[in-house]
Amino acid sequence: MNSPSVRILNHASEAVPLLLAEVRTLAARPGRPLLGFATGGTFTAFFRALADELAHGRIDAGRLCATHLDEYLGFGPERFGGMVHELCEGCPPLRDWLLRGAFVPLPHDGAPASIAAHAARLRELGGVQLQFLGIGRNGHLAFNEPGTPFGSGFHVTDLAETTRNDARARFSPQEPPTRAVTSGLATIVAAKRLVLCAFGGKKATAVRAMLRGPIDPACPASLLRQHPDAHVLLDRAAAADLASA
């Protein structure tokens, strides 16, 4: 059985140069390798730093293509609250990637034909070489809630109430969405390299389940332990429950 490498950081900010180094290494490869982004507060500081790197040419945007993990159903790239909108707000150079077709967004309509075309497009680009990941408080990856089969591909899913509650501030005063299009668990682990970040004490229970609990759909993130090139970056708060596991 594979086991992810785990690095415990003194502070979440220490992850930023490590993530940038991952992107630089990817950009140095032949061709235009595909980078998979994750969204959420975990990656806010990274996207700010990535924007600066791209703006000053320290990372060559022309060397990469990108995609992302998930999107709320009905949320096009221009719609506030959507994942593509968040990515472009957090890292403005990605707007140019989107316009020139170097950023491939998930089909927010959720139609089977659109999803199939998206999966085919990623295959044409050689598949995701580096996938960044966060983890939900209930152990979800992307919007693969507990119980999602490990063999799942791209699909439309209902969001757990805990997931919706975590997004509530983002959509206030409106209710958060109830459904989303997501990369499946099999889709995620098909990426050549996975780098998952988890920061803060609210993630400690999920981190423990991911790394020490059964490899089971009850904790979707536990599937990382079967990946040959998975890496986990934690701050001390997120790692707090590992010592007693």
N, C-alpha and C positions, 0 to 999 in steps of 0.2 A: 504493500500500500504506500502511495506517495504521501508526503506530509509537506504542507507549505512551509517555506522559510518564514520566520516571524522576526520582525525587528521592532523593539520597543523603544520609542523616542521619549525624550524628556518633555517635549512640547510638540503639539501638532504642526507648528510652523516649520519644524525640522524636516517635514515630509516634502515641502515645496522643492528644494533643490534636488531631492532624490527623484521626484516625479519629472522634473525638467530634464534630468540626466537620462531618464528612460526615453523621453521624446527625442533628445539629441541622438541617442544610440539608434533609435528607430530610423530617424531621418538620414543617418549615414549609410543605411542599407541600399543595395541596388534597387532601381525601380522607384515606385511611389507606394511604399507600404501603407496599409490601412490601419489607422489608429481609432480605437473605440473609446469615446468619452462617456463618463458618468456625470450626473448632475447632483445638486444638493449642496448644502452648506459645507460639507466635508471638503469640497474642491474649490471653494470660493477663492481662497488665497492663491491656489495653484493657477486658476484661470487668469487672475490679475497678473501674476508673474509671467505666464505664458504670453499674454497679450504684449507685455513689454519686450519679451524676447523676440517675438515675431515682428513687432514694430521697428525694432532696431537691427533686424537682420541677423541676430545671433542664432536663430533657428530659421532655416530656409523653408518658407511655406510651400514652395514649389516642389519640395521633396516628399510631401505627404498627402494622403487623402484621409478623410475622417468620416465617422458615423457616430451614432449614439445608441444607448440601450433601449430607451422607451419613450413614449409620448402619450399624453392624455388624449382620449378619443375626441376628435373634432377640433383639436388645437393645432392650427396651422402655424407655420414659422413666425408669422407676424402677430400671433395672439398672445397677449400678456398671460403669464402663468404657465405657458407651454414650455416644454423642455428645450426646444430649439431656440425659442425666444430667450430663455434663461442663459443658454450657452453663448448666444451672440451678445447679450447684455454684459455677461461676465468677461467675455473675451471678444471684443469688437472685431478683430481681424477675421473671425470666423464668418462674419457677414459676407466678406469678399469670397471666402471659400464656398459659401452657399451659392452665391451668384454665378460663380464660374464652374460649378458642378464638382468641386473637390470635397464638398461636405454633403454626404448622402443622408438625408433625413428619413426617419421612419414614416411610412404612410399613415397619416393621422386619421384617414377615413376608415381604416380597419377592414377594408374590403379584401376578401381572400385573394382576388387577382392582384391587387396592389401589394399585398404582403408577399405573394409569390414572386412578383417582379422585383421587389426589394431584395429578397434573399438571392435571387439570380444575379442582381447587380453586384452584390457583395462578393459572390463567387467569382464574377468576372474580374473584380479588383484583387483577387488572390486571397480573399478571406481576411479577417481581422488578425493582425500580427501582434498587437499589444492592446489589451483591454483593461481600462481602469474600472474599478468597482467600488461601490460603497456597500454597506449592509444595513438593512432595516432593523429596528428594535425587535421585530419578531423573526429575524433571521432571513428575511427575503433578499433576493438578488434581483436587481431591476424591479419589475413588478411581478415576479414569481413568488406569490404568497405561499405560506406553508401548505403543503399538500400537493403542490404542482409536481407532476411527474418529472423525473430527471430527464426523460427522453423528449421533452417538449421543445418544439421549434417556435418561430415567431407566431404569436397568437394574440387575440383580444381577451382581456381578463377583467373580472370584477375586483375592485380594490378592497382590501380588508379595512375595517373601521380604524384600526390603529394606524394604518398607512394614511388614510384620509385625515385623521386627527393631526398627524405630523405635518401635513400640508395645509392645515386650516388657516394658519396665519398668512400663508402665501396668497390665498384667494379671498380673504376677508374684505368686505362683509358678505361676499357670496359663499355658497357652499362649495367645498372642493369637489372635483369630478368623482364619479363612481366607477368609471371604466377607463382602460388604457390599452394601448398596443405595446407589446413588450417582446424583447428578445427572449426566447425560451432558454431553459437551463442547458439543453444540449447545444444550442446556438452559442451561448456564452463560453462554455468549456471547449468549444471548437477553436477558440482563439489560441494562437501559439503561446502567448505569455499573458498571465493575469497578474495584476497588481491591485490588491484590495486595501483600502484605507478605512480605519475606524477610530474615531476620536470621541472622548467624553464618557463619563460613567454610565450614561443611558444605553450605551452600546455593549457594556461589559457582559451582560447575560447572553446576548446573541453571539458575542465573540467566543465565549466559553462553549456554547453549544456547537458553534462552527468547528472549533479546533479540538474539543475534548468529548463531545457528545457522539451519539450514533450517527453514521452517515445515512441520512434518512430524509425523505421529503418533508418531514416535520420541521426541519431546519434546512431550507434550500441551499444556504451557503456552505453546508457541510460537504457538498459535492466538490468543493475546491480541493479536498484532500485526495481526490482521485486524479488530479491534474498534474502532469509532469513538470510544469514550470509555473507554479503559483507562489505568490509572495504577498505577505501581509505586513502592513505598517500600522502600528498602534501607538497611541500615547499611553501613559501610565494608568490613566483612569479607565480606558477601554480594556486594558490588560489586567485590571485589578482582580478579576475572578479566576485567572489562570493558575495562580500559585496554589490555590486550594483544590484545583481540579484533579 
